[in-house]
Amino acid sequence: MSISIRRLIMPVLVIAGGIGIFSLLHATKPEPEKSTEEPRPISVYTAPVQQSDALLEVTTQGEVRSRTHLNIVAQVSGRIAEVSPEFVEGGTVTPGEPLLIIEDADYELALRQAEAAVAESEVAVQQALADADVARKQLRNDPNPSDLALKKPQVAQARAAREAARANLEQAKLNLQRTRVTLPFEGRLVNTRVDLGQFITTGTILAEVFGTEIVEIRLPLSDAQLAALGLPIGYTAPEGEGLDVELRAAVAGRDHRWTGKLSRLDASIDPDTRMLYAIVEVIDPYGENASASGMPLAVGLFVDATVSGRRVSNAVSIPSSGLRAGDVVFLIDDKGRLEIRNVDVAHLGAGTAVLMSGVTAGEQVITSAIRNPIQGMALSRIEDDTVDSDG
């Protein structure tokens, strides 16, 4: 056989041999064992569906503000003669205690002049009455004497002058009283704008102050939250009553709690936010109603608020963690299989969802997350004992 033919046959033989060896190995390979083991169940936390009386709670947020916030304005002119030690930023305002005293020498003199004018007017009235008495006696035989002849206009004029003098006296007393700048409520100074020795005129702004007797928190409410409270738009609570409200905030690295009352609801919907606002009142937030550790509910503080609303009898409730997007719940049936069910939600609180339909008491609702949930998938139940309840 020639060399050229041999070179052509050798590659063909090598290829044919490789194919034969591959076919032999493929024909004799062992068959893999088929697994009959069922998919491993997924462990989930569950909680029972409960039926009992439930207190609906609404959670919202708001900023603390004083009911009374104003500028102190001078009502008389003069030089500031005295300044209280509390007339500083953050100073305490005590009802009736003067914050400033304006030099009152001119007002003392004006008061004396007014007193003298009253005394003079009293004499003028007595003189006019005496003249009228003389005129009446002189004209007793005149059948139709005129009022002017009887001195009646003169008496009226004297009495009018006396009333004007008395009014000037009251004004002088009032101006003298106004040289002592006081407030009728307890409060704190935000800032001051004048100082000792400064000359001020009527209308000068002396300081900015807010009251500490009552603070208010304005809370936004959605339509669903309003339904949970069971109150009408424009509601006003009777004096000292109203729904209980718990307020919470972190101050100085610690959590603090305060209590207040929902005193009223706005009479109109906010056109920008489409929300209704509720007003919560806290009495004496810097004193008796400070937190347990003594922290006051300071003006300007941003707080979380939980309002206790209406109570629902025989309500069906689940932990809020068991309610999925789209008002869906995951249940585990008696065979340990996943059941996906739609529900009607009456109220969703911070810890509990109250349902109108879709589940029954005693069923097990899944509270933990499930990736790629499929109807009927195998599950393993773990009892969830850490679920909080709204009521």
C-alpha positions as CSV (number, residue, x, y, z in Angstrom):
1,M,0.0,0.0,0.0
2,S,1.3,3.3,-0.9
3,I,2.3,5.9,1.6
4,S,-0.4,8.4,0.3
5,I,-3.2,5.9,0.8
6,R,-2.0,5.1,4.3
7,R,-2.1,8.7,5.3
8,L,-5.7,9.0,4.2
9,I,-6.9,5.9,6.0
10,M,-5.3,6.5,9.4
11,P,-7.4,9.6,10.4
12,V,-10.5,7.8,9.4
13,L,-9.7,4.8,11.5
14,V,-8.9,7.0,14.5
15,I,-12.2,8.8,14.2
16,A,-14.1,5.6,13.8
17,G,-12.4,4.1,16.9
18,G,-13.3,7.2,19.0
19,I,-16.9,6.9,18.0
20,G,-17.0,3.3,18.9
21,I,-15.5,3.8,22.3
22,F,-17.9,6.7,23.0
23,S,-20.9,4.5,22.0
24,L,-19.7,1.7,24.3
25,L,-19.3,4.0,27.3
26,H,-22.7,5.6,26.7
27,A,-24.3,2.2,26.4
28,T,-22.8,0.9,29.6
29,K,-23.2,4.0,31.9
30,P,-25.1,3.4,35.2
31,E,-28.6,4.8,35.4
32,P,-29.0,7.6,38.1
33,E,-31.2,6.8,41.0
34,K,-34.6,8.5,40.9
35,S,-35.4,10.4,44.1
36,T,-38.9,9.9,45.5
37,E,-38.4,12.4,48.4
38,E,-41.0,15.2,48.6
39,P,-40.0,18.9,48.7
40,R,-38.9,20.0,52.1
41,P,-41.6,22.2,53.9
42,I,-40.8,25.9,54.4
43,S,-40.9,26.9,58.1
44,V,-43.2,29.9,58.8
45,Y,-44.4,31.8,61.8
46,T,-48.2,31.8,62.3
47,A,-50.7,33.4,64.7
48,P,-54.3,32.4,65.3
49,V,-57.2,34.5,64.0
50,Q,-58.9,36.0,67.0
51,Q,-62.4,37.1,67.6
52,S,-63.0,39.5,70.5
53,D,-63.8,43.1,71.3
54,A,-61.2,45.4,69.7
55,L,-60.3,49.0,70.4
56,L,-59.4,50.7,67.1
57,E,-56.3,52.8,67.3
58,V,-55.1,55.5,64.9
59,T,-51.4,56.3,64.7
60,T,-50.3,59.6,63.2
61,Q,-47.7,62.4,63.8
62,G,-47.7,66.1,64.6
63,E,-45.8,69.1,66.0
64,V,-46.3,70.5,69.4
65,R,-47.4,74.2,69.5
66,S,-48.6,76.5,72.2
67,R,-52.2,77.5,72.2
68,T,-51.0,81.1,73.1
69,H,-48.2,82.6,71.2
70,L,-47.8,86.4,70.9
71,N,-45.7,89.5,70.9
72,I,-45.6,91.7,74.0
73,V,-46.2,95.3,72.8
74,A,-45.7,98.5,74.8
75,Q,-49.0,100.3,75.6
76,V,-47.3,103.5,76.9
77,S,-44.1,105.4,76.1
78,G,-41.2,106.0,78.3
79,R,-37.7,104.9,79.4
80,I,-37.3,101.3,80.8
81,A,-36.5,101.7,84.4
82,E,-36.4,98.1,85.6
83,V,-35.9,94.7,84.0
84,S,-36.9,91.4,85.6
85,P,-34.1,88.7,85.8
86,E,-36.6,86.5,83.9
87,F,-36.7,88.9,80.9
88,V,-34.2,86.7,78.9
89,E,-34.6,84.1,76.2
90,G,-36.2,81.1,77.8
91,G,-37.2,83.1,80.9
92,T,-40.3,82.1,82.9
93,V,-43.4,84.2,82.8
94,T,-45.5,84.3,86.0
95,P,-49.0,85.8,85.9
96,G,-49.0,89.3,87.3
97,E,-45.3,89.5,87.8
98,P,-43.8,92.5,86.0
99,L,-41.2,91.7,83.3
100,L,-40.4,95.4,82.7
101,I,-41.2,98.6,84.5
102,I,-41.4,101.8,82.5
103,E,-40.4,105.1,84.2
104,D,-43.7,106.3,85.7
105,A,-43.0,109.9,86.9
106,D,-44.9,111.5,84.1
107,Y,-47.9,109.2,84.6
108,E,-48.0,109.9,88.3
109,L,-48.2,113.6,87.6
110,A,-50.9,113.0,85.0
111,L,-52.9,111.0,87.6
112,R,-52.7,113.9,90.1
113,Q,-53.9,116.4,87.4
114,A,-56.8,114.1,86.5
115,E,-57.8,113.8,90.2
116,A,-57.7,117.6,90.5
117,A,-59.8,118.0,87.4
118,V,-62.4,115.6,88.9
119,A,-62.5,117.6,92.1
120,E,-62.9,120.8,90.1
121,S,-65.7,119.3,88.0
122,E,-67.5,118.3,91.2
123,V,-67.5,121.9,92.4
124,A,-68.8,123.0,89.0
125,V,-71.7,120.6,89.2
126,Q,-72.6,121.8,92.7
127,Q,-72.4,125.4,91.5
128,A,-74.6,124.7,88.6
129,L,-77.2,123.0,90.8
130,A,-77.2,125.9,93.2
131,D,-77.7,128.4,90.3
132,A,-80.5,126.3,89.0
133,D,-82.2,126.2,92.4
134,V,-82.0,130.0,92.7
135,A,-83.4,130.4,89.2
136,R,-86.3,128.1,89.9
137,K,-87.2,130.0,93.0
138,Q,-87.0,133.3,91.2
139,L,-89.2,132.1,88.4
140,R,-91.7,130.2,90.5
141,N,-94.5,132.7,89.5
142,D,-93.6,132.5,85.8
143,P,-96.2,130.2,84.1
144,N,-93.8,129.0,81.3
145,P,-90.1,129.6,82.1
146,S,-87.6,128.4,79.5
147,D,-85.0,125.7,80.2
148,L,-82.2,128.2,79.8
149,A,-83.8,130.5,82.3
150,L,-84.0,127.6,84.8
151,K,-80.2,126.8,84.2
152,K,-80.9,123.2,83.0
153,P,-78.4,123.3,80.1
154,Q,-75.8,124.7,82.5
155,V,-76.4,121.8,84.9
156,A,-76.1,119.2,82.0
157,Q,-72.9,120.9,80.8
158,A,-71.4,120.7,84.3
159,R,-72.3,117.0,84.7
160,A,-70.9,116.2,81.3
161,A,-67.6,117.9,82.2
162,R,-67.5,115.9,85.4
163,E,-68.0,112.6,83.4
164,A,-65.2,113.6,81.1
165,A,-62.9,114.4,84.0
166,R,-63.7,111.0,85.6
167,A,-62.9,109.3,82.3
168,N,-59.6,111.2,82.1
169,L,-58.9,110.0,85.7
170,E,-59.5,106.4,84.7
171,Q,-57.3,106.8,81.7
172,A,-54.5,108.2,83.9
173,K,-54.8,105.3,86.3
174,L,-54.7,102.8,83.3
175,N,-51.6,104.5,81.8
176,L,-49.9,104.3,85.2
177,Q,-50.8,100.6,85.5
178,R,-49.5,100.0,82.0
179,T,-46.0,101.1,83.0
180,R,-45.7,97.7,84.7
181,V,-45.5,95.1,81.8
182,T,-47.2,91.9,82.9
183,L,-49.0,88.9,81.4
184,P,-52.1,87.1,82.7
185,F,-50.8,83.5,82.0
186,E,-47.8,81.3,82.6
187,G,-45.3,81.1,79.8
188,R,-41.7,81.2,78.5
189,L,-40.0,84.0,76.6
190,V,-38.8,83.1,73.1
191,N,-36.7,86.3,72.6
192,T,-36.4,89.9,73.9
193,R,-36.0,93.1,71.8
194,V,-35.4,95.9,74.4
195,D,-33.2,96.4,77.4
196,L,-32.7,98.6,80.5
197,G,-32.6,102.3,79.9
198,Q,-34.0,102.1,76.4
199,F,-36.7,104.6,75.4
200,I,-39.7,103.0,73.9
201,T,-42.9,104.3,72.3
202,T,-46.4,103.0,72.2
203,G,-46.6,100.0,69.9
204,T,-42.9,98.9,70.3
205,I,-42.5,95.1,70.3
206,L,-40.8,94.2,73.6
207,A,-40.5,90.4,73.4
208,E,-42.0,87.2,72.0
209,V,-43.7,84.8,74.4
210,F,-45.7,81.5,74.4
211,G,-48.0,80.1,77.0
212,T,-47.2,76.9,78.9
213,E,-50.6,76.3,80.5
214,I,-51.9,74.3,77.4
215,V,-50.1,73.0,74.3
216,E,-51.8,71.6,71.2
217,I,-50.7,69.0,68.6
218,R,-52.3,69.2,65.2
219,L,-52.7,65.7,63.8
220,P,-53.6,64.9,60.1
221,L,-56.2,62.2,59.6
222,S,-57.1,60.2,56.5
223,D,-60.7,59.2,55.8
224,A,-60.1,55.6,57.1
225,Q,-58.6,57.0,60.3
226,L,-61.5,59.3,60.8
227,A,-63.8,56.2,60.4
228,A,-61.8,54.4,63.1
229,L,-62.4,57.3,65.5
230,G,-66.1,57.3,64.9
231,L,-66.3,61.1,65.2
232,P,-68.0,63.6,62.9
233,I,-66.2,66.5,61.1
234,G,-66.3,69.6,63.3
235,Y,-66.5,67.5,66.5
236,T,-65.8,69.4,69.7
237,A,-65.4,67.5,73.0
238,P,-67.1,68.6,76.2
239,E,-64.8,70.4,78.7
240,G,-62.3,68.0,80.2
241,E,-63.3,65.1,78.0
242,G,-62.3,63.7,74.6
243,L,-60.6,60.6,73.2
244,D,-57.4,59.5,75.0
245,V,-54.1,60.1,73.1
246,E,-50.7,58.8,73.8
247,L,-47.8,60.9,72.5
248,R,-44.2,59.6,72.1
249,A,-40.9,61.1,71.1
250,A,-37.2,60.5,71.6
251,V,-35.5,63.4,73.5
252,A,-32.0,63.5,74.8
253,G,-31.4,59.9,73.8
254,R,-34.4,58.5,75.6
255,D,-38.0,57.6,74.7
256,H,-40.6,59.6,76.5
257,R,-44.4,59.4,76.7
258,W,-47.1,61.9,77.5
259,T,-50.9,61.8,77.5
260,G,-53.5,64.2,76.1
261,K,-57.1,64.5,74.9
262,L,-58.5,64.9,71.4
263,S,-60.5,68.1,72.0
264,R,-61.8,68.9,68.5
265,L,-61.7,68.2,64.7
266,D,-61.5,70.9,62.0
267,A,-64.8,71.8,60.3
268,S,-63.3,71.5,56.8
269,I,-61.0,69.3,54.8
270,D,-57.6,70.8,53.9
271,P,-57.8,71.5,50.1
272,D,-54.0,70.9,49.6
273,T,-53.5,67.6,51.4
274,R,-57.2,66.3,51.4
275,M,-56.7,65.5,55.1
276,L,-58.8,66.4,58.1
277,Y,-56.9,67.8,61.1
278,A,-57.5,66.9,64.8
279,I,-56.4,69.0,67.7
280,V,-55.0,67.3,70.8
281,E,-54.6,69.2,74.1
282,V,-52.1,68.6,76.9
283,I,-52.6,70.7,80.1
284,D,-49.6,71.8,82.0
285,P,-47.0,70.1,79.8
286,Y,-44.1,71.7,81.6
287,G,-45.3,70.6,85.1
288,E,-47.8,67.9,86.1
289,N,-48.1,66.3,82.6
290,A,-44.4,66.1,81.9
291,S,-43.2,62.5,81.1
292,A,-42.4,60.0,83.9
293,S,-38.8,61.1,83.9
294,G,-39.8,64.8,84.1
295,M,-39.2,65.7,80.4
296,P,-41.7,68.5,79.4
297,L,-43.7,68.2,76.2
298,A,-41.8,71.1,74.7
299,V,-43.2,73.5,72.1
300,G,-41.7,72.6,68.6
301,L,-41.2,68.9,69.4
302,F,-42.4,66.4,66.7
303,V,-44.2,63.5,68.2
304,D,-45.9,60.2,67.3
305,A,-49.5,60.0,68.4
306,T,-51.8,57.0,69.0
307,V,-55.5,57.9,69.4
308,S,-57.8,55.4,71.0
309,G,-60.9,55.3,68.8
310,R,-64.2,53.4,68.8
311,R,-64.6,49.9,70.2
312,V,-65.8,47.1,68.0
313,S,-67.7,44.1,69.5
314,N,-66.7,40.5,68.3
315,A,-64.2,41.8,65.9
316,V,-62.1,39.4,63.8
317,S,-58.5,40.4,64.0
318,I,-55.1,39.3,62.9
319,P,-51.6,40.7,63.4
320,S,-50.9,43.5,61.0
321,S,-47.8,41.6,59.8
322,G,-50.2,38.9,58.5
323,L,-51.9,41.3,56.0
324,R,-50.2,41.3,52.6
325,A,-50.4,43.9,49.8
326,G,-53.7,44.0,48.0
327,D,-55.7,42.9,51.2
328,V,-54.5,39.3,50.9
329,V,-53.6,36.9,53.8
330,F,-51.6,33.6,53.7
331,L,-53.1,30.8,55.8
332,I,-51.8,27.3,56.6
333,D,-54.5,24.6,56.5
334,D,-54.8,21.4,58.5
335,K,-52.6,19.5,56.0
336,G,-49.8,22.0,56.2
337,R,-50.5,23.6,52.8
338,L,-50.5,27.2,51.9
339,E,-53.8,28.9,51.2
340,I,-54.0,32.4,49.7
341,R,-57.2,34.3,50.5
342,N,-58.6,37.8,49.9
343,V,-60.1,39.6,52.9
344,D,-62.1,42.8,53.6
345,V,-60.2,45.1,55.9
346,A,-62.2,47.3,58.4
347,H,-59.2,48.9,60.1
348,L,-55.4,48.6,59.9
349,G,-53.6,49.6,63.1
350,A,-49.9,49.6,64.1
351,G,-50.2,46.0,65.5
352,T,-53.5,44.6,64.5
353,A,-55.7,44.5,61.4
354,V,-59.5,44.2,62.0
355,L,-61.2,42.2,59.2
356,M,-64.8,42.2,58.1
357,S,-64.7,39.0,56.1
358,G,-62.3,36.4,54.6
359,V,-61.2,34.5,57.7
360,T,-62.7,32.8,60.7
361,A,-61.6,32.6,64.3
362,G,-59.1,29.9,65.0
363,E,-57.5,29.7,61.6
364,Q,-53.7,30.1,61.4
365,V,-52.5,33.2,59.5
366,I,-48.9,33.3,58.4
367,T,-47.0,36.4,59.8
368,S,-43.5,35.8,58.3
369,A,-42.4,36.4,54.8
370,I,-42.7,33.8,52.0
371,R,-40.7,34.0,48.8
372,N,-42.6,33.0,45.7
373,P,-45.7,31.8,47.4
374,I,-47.7,29.1,45.5
375,Q,-51.1,27.9,46.4
376,G,-50.8,24.5,48.1
377,M,-47.1,24.6,48.8
378,A,-45.9,22.6,51.8
379,L,-45.3,24.6,55.0
380,S,-44.1,23.9,58.6
381,R,-45.8,26.0,61.3
382,I,-43.9,27.8,64.0
383,E,-46.1,29.5,66.6
384,D,-45.6,33.3,66.8
385,D,-45.8,34.4,70.4
386,T,-44.4,37.9,69.9
387,V,-47.3,39.6,68.1
388,D,-48.5,42.8,69.6
389,S,-52.2,43.7,69.6
390,D,-54.0,47.0,69.4
391,G,-56.8,46.0,71.7
